[in-house]
Amino acid sequence: MWTKKIQKELVHLQKDSQMRQLKQTKDATEKQITINGQRMLNLASNNYLGLANHPHIKQASMETIEQYGVGATASRLIVGNHPVYDEAENALLTWKRAEAGLIVNSGYTANVGIISSLVGRHDLVFSDQLNHASIIDGIILSRAKHKRYRHNNMDHLEAMLKKAPKHKRKLIVTDTVFSMDGDVSPLHDLVTLKKQYNALLMVDEAHGTGVFGPNGEGYSYDQNVQQHIDLHMGTFSKALGCFGAYVIGEQPLIDYLTNKMRSFIFTTGLPPALLGAIQTAILVVQMEERRRLRLHQLAEQFRTLLQDYGFFTYNSETQIVPIRIGTNEDALQFSERLQAKGIAAIAIRPPTVREGDARIRFTVTANHTESELIQAATIIAAVGKELGVIS
Ligand code: PMP
């Protein structure tokens, strides 16, 4: 009976062009990627600054493995808190000018753990409609009341805050850079509202870390509102080219999370080699500003090119540049044709985005060249015309 049900689900997924399959991706840290044996330009990675293959970061990782071995051997609170954790956390706090912080295993487990330990069934969480899945899962696990406000719509958020009982604990949570639209959140307004309604504000800087801010600290630093945000989480898995995540805030909050966050307590610590890589990546991000400047310049050029061809790029103003396609089938066909012409970009379909709003998501990195992106845009436009997305 179970197998029948599962098979039926799979048939549905296939019919709706929603079936996902693993493909072998070789050289994914490079700007040229090999997918199922075919070489193409990589416009699909989150390696925004091109650090995943940085020689100093790789070297640091290898040296740490030599010194501390491969695995952490236990959770951090047991015996898995090897010395490189301290070093990496100190580098993190200096970089972010933060009081306290914790390095945790991944962005996904950070969001799930932070939210579910901070709020409970009697509390309210106000969450942007386009927030990442890990935030949504954290809210579900917390059993708090989930109040989704329309994307970046501060009037809607305020109306909800107004209606909420005064005595209830309130958490507002938002991505700073939205992963599927490439737009940014109105942080100044969020800070005003959080103060006015006595709520806690948490931001997810997964796509802002390394990319924005005077030293790549994140989008909230670019906006100079970092000191008004109660909890910052971000990842080392995107612009920093590594893996793992962090949360920073005031000492009591971090102490609380250290004691309550189940996805931190009940899991093995990160491999030491990764901490070595993270610590060096934090330094490289600050020293190699040219990567960040180059990324912004290339992203701007690429987005303008696509817009000039007639594509709708949503409200993108970052290195994430989506184009609207519409149906799942068209989006899939679009990405398949792009791949056949040597461009790796993925079709984003529901449930990641709304039904009927399937898109192709391009991500620019500092390693691309102008001519590669101009050539890519020409190919994207040709496919767009073939499929009637642009005229
Ligand atoms: N938050 C956002 C906004 C993300 O885009 C992602 C990754 N897709 C995560 C959290 C999860 O991060 P990680 O990949 O490190 O688990």
Residues whose N, C-alpha, C, O or C-beta is under 5 A from the ligand:
A	BS01	PMP	S106 G107 Y108 H132 S134 D175 S179 D204 A206 T235 S237 G244
